[in-house]
Structure formats: C-alpha cells, structure tokens
Amino acid sequence: MQEYVLICEDSTEGILSGVYEAYQFKKKREIDSHDCIHLSTEEPDIQRLFTEYYHVQTDRENARKVTDTIAAQLGDETWYTLSMAMVSCLGEKADAVYHTIVLGLKTHDRHIMDRLQENCVQCVFKCARASGNELCHLKQFLRFSELQNGILYARIDAKHHVLPFLMPHFADRLPADNFVIYDEGTRTFGLHARYKKWYLMQGADFDEDKLVYSGVEKAYQELFRCFCDSIAIEARINPKLQMNMLPLRFRPNMVEFQ
C-alpha cells in the first residue's frame, strides 16, 4: 500500500500545520483513509519503499484553525493533553497527535484520551506524561537568583520544551517581579515584566558569564547552602531515595548543589 509522510517543524505550530496539510492532502489526492498518511518531525535516515515524502511549511493561520477545531469539538482538556504531547522530545509524537485528532473528530468523542486501547492515544498519553512530569519537577526545583539590576534570573535545561507551560505558573506567582527563565537546551528565554504579560524569545546571543548577581543574593545563596547542610542527618542519608525524589539532571541549576 502506498504511504505518505509529511515532514513538519518540531514545534506546536509546526505539528498543527502538518495536521492541517494532511487533511488537505487527503482531500486533494482523494485518499480513502488517514491510515496511509503519517506526520514526522524528523528527516528519515533511510526512506522506505512505496512511501512518498513531503515537507510542510509552518503556517500560523492553519495552526490556529486546527487549534480552534480541537478546542470546540474535543474540549479544552483534550487540547491541553495534545499540547503537552506536542512539546515532548519523543519522535513519534507528531503522528500520534495527528491520528488521535482524526479519531476524535471522526467519533465526536470529547473523552478521546480515555481510549488507551488505541495505539495513537496511548502514544499521546505517554508523550504528555513525559513532558508533564518534567513540568511538575521544574515547578518545584527551579531556583531564581537576583541580579544586580533587580531582575530575577533562572536557568533550566529541560528535555521537553515545557517553558511555555512553565511561564504562566511563575507569572501567576510573581506578578510584581521582573524575571527571566532561560532554557539552555532550546536557547529560549521566557521574559516577564512586572504586572505585564510574559512572552518568549529565541535565538538571541547570550553570555551567562556576564551576569552580575547582587550582593544580597550571594549572601543568601551561601546561607541557603549552609542551611541545607546543617539540617541533614548524616546517619539517615539515602542517596538512592534522593535520586528518586530529585533526579541528578536538575541539580546543576539548583543553588544548594552548586
């Protein structure tokens, strides 16, 4: 059976643009089923026989149309789960999201994510859970430091692109503060000005060594490290349990482990 793979950008808008183009592609080619159409965010190492490959350009307007359709027909809860899946780093996410949307719209099922017997839904659930777990960890483990100019600065190195979901959490908690969260993995900045909306910026040149921390910040960092050391009970140290509760990859950006 002839198959078609649409290669899209690895972003939420890119995947949604791919979903839109997949529907248009099926209509133009008069293809009987969505089963022979697939989405991918990666170039294949080896192209398969009887498979045609096409590249999809990211189109914000097309992505918005898909977003509106999902929210209206499948509900906000399903949209949130699909959004969390699309920011994961797992390679199969795009195709799983596409076929879950197809199944949901076909059956008009606002509880489509309960159909875990379906492979595509199960994959979306796995992707959303992976990025959701990291988001939950970062809400707890992220550490802000005060710069000399009064701006609060934090650095993360997330596996999944969860910064767009992390920013609203801290914007709600710190509405009166100017703060920046830098994701060094994607080189993306989350910027928040006091009592204003937050936004993302990507690709800017940045040299972290030029940051100057305030004198008060340095003093409090030292106090916090001393506090963490002093409350530890040496006889009850359990490294294995500590790693389960606080994975090693989060520690380089945490004050108490520096």
C-alpha positions as CSV (number, residue, x, y, z in Angstrom):
1,M,0.0,0.0,0.0
2,Q,1.3,3.4,-0.9
3,E,2.1,5.6,2.1
4,Y,2.8,9.3,2.5
5,V,4.9,11.0,5.2
6,L,4.6,14.8,5.8
7,I,7.7,16.2,7.5
8,C,6.9,19.2,9.6
9,E,8.7,21.5,12.0
10,D,9.3,20.2,15.5
11,S,7.1,22.8,17.3
12,T,3.4,23.0,18.3
13,E,2.6,25.3,15.3
14,G,4.6,23.1,13.0
15,I,2.8,19.9,14.0
16,L,-0.6,21.6,13.8
17,S,0.3,22.9,10.4
18,G,1.1,19.3,9.4
19,V,-2.3,18.1,10.6
20,Y,-4.0,20.8,8.5
21,E,-1.9,19.9,5.4
22,A,-2.6,16.2,6.0
23,Y,-6.4,16.8,5.7
24,Q,-5.9,18.9,2.6
25,F,-3.5,16.3,1.1
26,K,-6.1,13.5,1.7
27,K,-8.8,15.6,0.0
28,K,-6.7,16.6,-3.0
29,R,-5.3,13.1,-3.6
30,E,-8.7,11.5,-2.9
31,I,-7.1,9.1,-0.5
32,D,-9.6,6.7,1.2
33,S,-8.1,6.7,4.7
34,H,-5.9,8.7,7.0
35,D,-4.1,5.4,7.9
36,C,-1.7,5.7,5.0
37,I,-0.7,9.3,5.9
38,H,1.8,10.0,8.6
39,L,3.4,13.0,10.2
40,S,7.1,13.3,11.3
41,T,9.2,16.0,12.8
42,E,12.5,14.3,11.7
43,E,14.1,13.6,8.3
44,P,14.2,9.8,7.8
45,D,17.7,8.2,7.9
46,I,16.5,5.7,5.2
47,Q,13.5,6.3,3.0
48,R,11.0,3.4,2.9
49,L,9.8,1.7,-0.3
50,F,6.4,2.7,-1.6
51,T,6.5,5.9,0.5
52,E,6.4,9.5,-0.7
53,Y,7.8,12.2,1.5
54,Y,6.7,15.9,1.5
55,H,7.8,18.9,3.6
56,V,5.2,21.1,5.3
57,Q,5.8,24.8,5.9
58,T,4.7,26.1,9.3
59,D,1.6,28.4,8.9
60,R,0.3,30.1,12.0
61,E,-3.1,30.7,10.4
62,N,-3.6,27.0,9.6
63,A,-2.3,26.0,13.0
64,R,-4.9,28.4,14.6
65,K,-7.7,26.8,12.6
66,V,-6.8,23.3,13.9
67,T,-6.5,24.6,17.4
68,D,-10.0,26.2,17.2
69,T,-11.4,23.0,15.8
70,I,-9.9,20.8,18.6
71,A,-11.0,23.2,21.4
72,A,-14.5,23.4,20.0
73,Q,-15.2,19.8,19.2
74,L,-12.9,17.8,21.6
75,G,-12.7,20.2,24.5
76,D,-10.1,22.1,26.4
77,E,-8.9,19.1,28.4
78,T,-8.1,17.1,25.3
79,W,-6.4,20.2,23.8
80,Y,-4.2,20.5,26.9
81,T,-3.2,16.9,26.7
82,L,-2.4,17.1,23.0
83,S,-0.4,20.4,23.7
84,M,1.7,18.6,26.3
85,A,2.4,15.8,23.9
86,M,3.5,18.2,21.2
87,V,6.2,19.8,23.4
88,S,7.7,16.4,24.3
89,C,11.0,15.3,22.9
90,L,9.7,11.9,21.7
91,G,10.0,11.3,18.0
92,E,6.6,9.6,17.4
93,K,4.6,12.5,18.9
94,A,3.5,14.2,15.6
95,D,2.0,11.1,14.1
96,A,0.3,10.1,17.3
97,V,-1.2,13.5,17.8
98,Y,-2.4,13.6,14.1
99,H,-4.2,10.2,14.3
100,T,-5.7,11.0,17.7
101,I,-7.2,14.2,16.3
102,V,-8.5,12.2,13.3
103,L,-10.1,9.6,15.6
104,G,-11.5,12.2,18.0
105,L,-13.1,14.2,15.2
106,K,-14.4,11.1,13.5
107,T,-16.1,9.8,16.6
108,H,-17.0,13.2,18.1
109,D,-15.6,11.9,21.3
110,R,-14.7,14.6,23.8
111,H,-13.1,11.9,26.0
112,I,-10.9,10.5,23.3
113,M,-8.0,10.4,25.7
114,D,-9.7,7.6,27.6
115,R,-9.4,5.3,24.7
116,L,-6.0,3.9,25.7
117,Q,-6.6,0.7,23.7
118,E,-5.9,2.8,20.6
119,N,-2.1,2.9,19.8
120,C,-2.2,6.6,18.8
121,V,-4.0,7.7,22.0
122,Q,-1.7,5.6,24.1
123,C,1.4,7.2,22.5
124,V,-0.1,10.7,23.0
125,F,-0.7,9.8,26.7
126,K,2.9,8.6,27.0
127,C,4.3,11.8,25.4
128,A,2.1,14.1,27.5
129,R,3.0,12.3,30.7
130,A,6.7,12.6,30.0
131,S,6.6,16.4,29.4
132,G,4.0,16.8,32.3
133,N,6.3,15.0,34.8
134,E,9.2,17.3,33.8
135,L,7.0,20.4,34.1
136,C,5.9,19.3,37.6
137,H,9.6,18.8,38.6
138,L,10.6,22.2,37.3
139,K,7.8,24.0,39.2
140,Q,9.4,22.6,42.4
141,F,13.1,22.6,41.5
142,L,13.6,25.9,39.6
143,R,15.7,28.4,41.5
144,F,15.6,32.2,40.9
145,S,18.7,34.4,41.6
146,E,18.6,38.2,41.9
147,L,20.8,40.1,39.5
148,Q,22.4,43.4,40.3
149,N,19.6,45.3,38.4
150,G,16.9,43.6,40.4
151,I,15.8,41.1,37.8
152,L,15.2,37.5,38.9
153,Y,17.0,35.0,36.7
154,A,16.7,31.2,36.5
155,R,18.2,28.6,34.2
156,I,16.8,25.3,33.2
157,D,17.9,22.5,30.9
158,A,14.7,20.8,30.0
159,K,14.4,17.6,27.9
160,H,11.0,18.7,26.7
161,H,10.0,22.2,25.5
162,V,7.9,23.0,28.6
163,L,8.9,26.6,29.0
164,P,5.6,27.9,27.5
165,F,3.8,26.0,30.3
166,L,6.2,27.0,33.0
167,M,6.0,30.7,32.4
168,P,2.3,31.1,33.3
169,H,2.9,29.3,36.6
170,F,5.5,31.8,37.7
171,A,3.8,34.8,36.1
172,D,0.9,34.0,38.4
173,R,3.1,33.5,41.5
174,L,5.4,36.5,40.8
175,P,3.2,39.1,39.1
176,A,5.1,42.0,40.7
177,D,8.6,40.9,39.7
178,N,10.7,41.2,36.6
179,F,12.1,37.7,35.9
180,V,13.7,35.7,33.1
181,I,13.8,31.9,32.7
182,Y,16.4,30.7,30.3
183,D,16.1,27.2,28.7
184,E,19.7,26.4,27.6
185,G,18.6,23.3,25.7
186,T,16.5,25.2,23.2
187,R,18.1,28.6,23.8
188,T,14.8,30.1,24.6
189,F,14.1,33.0,27.0
190,G,10.8,33.4,29.0
191,L,10.5,37.1,29.8
192,H,8.1,38.6,32.3
193,A,7.8,42.3,33.2
194,R,6.0,43.2,36.4
195,Y,2.3,43.4,36.0
196,K,2.5,42.7,32.3
197,K,2.2,39.7,30.0
198,W,5.0,37.2,29.6
199,Y,6.5,36.3,26.2
200,L,9.1,34.0,24.7
201,M,12.2,35.0,22.7
202,Q,14.5,32.6,20.9
203,G,17.9,32.7,19.2
204,A,19.3,35.8,21.0
205,D,23.1,35.9,21.8
206,F,23.6,35.3,25.4
207,D,26.7,35.1,27.6
208,E,25.8,33.9,31.1
209,D,29.3,34.7,32.4
210,K,28.4,38.4,32.1
211,L,25.6,38.2,34.6
212,V,26.3,40.1,37.8
213,Y,24.5,38.9,40.9
214,S,23.5,41.3,43.7
215,G,25.5,41.2,47.0
216,V,22.4,40.2,48.9
217,E,21.8,37.3,46.5
218,K,25.3,36.0,47.1
219,A,24.9,36.1,50.9
220,Y,21.5,34.4,50.7
221,Q,22.9,31.6,48.5
222,E,25.6,30.9,51.0
223,L,23.1,30.9,53.8
224,F,20.8,28.5,51.9
225,R,23.7,26.1,51.2
226,C,24.7,26.2,54.9
227,F,21.0,25.6,55.9
228,C,20.7,22.6,53.6
229,D,23.9,21.1,55.0
230,S,23.0,21.8,58.7
231,I,19.6,20.1,58.6
232,A,20.9,16.9,57.0
233,I,21.1,13.9,59.3
234,E,24.2,12.1,58.3
235,A,23.0,8.7,59.6
236,R,19.9,8.9,57.5
237,I,21.4,10.0,54.2
238,N,19.8,7.8,51.5
239,P,21.3,8.7,48.0
240,K,19.0,6.2,46.1
241,L,15.9,7.8,47.6
242,Q,17.3,11.3,47.0
243,M,17.8,10.5,43.3
244,N,14.2,9.1,43.0
245,M,12.8,12.3,44.5
246,L,15.3,14.7,42.8
247,P,16.9,13.4,39.6
248,L,20.6,14.3,39.1
249,R,20.0,16.2,35.9
250,F,18.1,19.0,37.7
251,R,20.9,19.6,40.3
252,P,23.4,21.6,38.3
253,N,20.9,24.5,38.2
254,M,20.0,24.4,41.9
255,V,21.8,26.6,44.4
256,E,22.0,24.0,47.1
257,F,24.0,21.7,44.9
258,Q,26.5,24.2,43.4
